[in-house]
């Protein structure tokens, strides 16, 4: 049995470990698709047919070459970690509350800034570099329209992220996590009202129903499949296709905060259940009817397996420290990996298997370095942008003084402080930051405090 007294340090470490594993696997998948020209993606033609197709695609890599033949196999299914991301997002957001009540306004402001400013930082920093690369190597320049669409996201974007994908193929996922950030407060309130089991049941029902409609009614297919349908992969890019996965993550997080649930399963139990669920989802992805539930099962099975592996590794303090340190860069790593892979394949690899094998670890390293730099630069960009907005607001405000509730306070005025009567103004200091304001020394006869004018209210009359 997993020790229920394991401290929060190790528990958070394994969660960060899953994030690291997920982004690295997505990079390997994206690189392999680019190098082989998408030589293999799951098709609704059955298990045997897909295994044959997979064997043919794997022959792209020489068996005795620099890249070991068998190492290419897991990367063909790296797309499955997208759903693992959705699962742990629901889990992580529940942990961020730590059992406290949810202030919707503060939560949305914090969460959306966590999503948007790193994304904007990557965009604003990368586009000049992309233009410089295009100029130096005589390659295509970034399309100005897609540059504008990315910079102005989410005010300008299409629901499936096509305009974002034109710059980096993986950015369609940003629209999805943005949707779940907005939905989370609503789902959290339903969880409190309905209970964990009812919320998960309803969300899974909605997801499976929607996916069935998307396949048989809307003419869609999962995002990782290359198949000729009337609507393509677009119906599967909206949040409804993964709502059940997100809700399961929330439910596991809620149970975790109560010291219950899958996190406390024994390793053999978690691995056994995870393997069985994963196999069912793995087989299901090769059939049209399996598309209805395959992604849900794959995320659960793979999530359980990754949890066990990362918890075992996180028992080593040095690995736990590595997980916690690197996990903080996982989101920015995800945003950058497509840009790094595309340019590396285009400018360096150029279809050569040996150079691809050499460049693969270098792609991971370069993406990590750029992610670290972006994480450190992002707060500076945030401060500059917010500072400019405040300055513009201050300059354009016709009369900042009219925003003050009262006129200038005077010594001797009777005031209320924090709704308490009996306070008198002893001193007044005029200060200037972004606009003029007053600090007042007030006393109730027993104590004396310096407070901001906005904390005071008139007692019986306005300030003179």
Beta strands, then each sheet from edge to edge (+ up, - down):
strand 1: 414-417
strand 2: 420-432
strand 3: 436-443
strand 4: 448-452
strand 5: 456-458
sheet 1: 4+ 3- 2+ 1- 5+
end
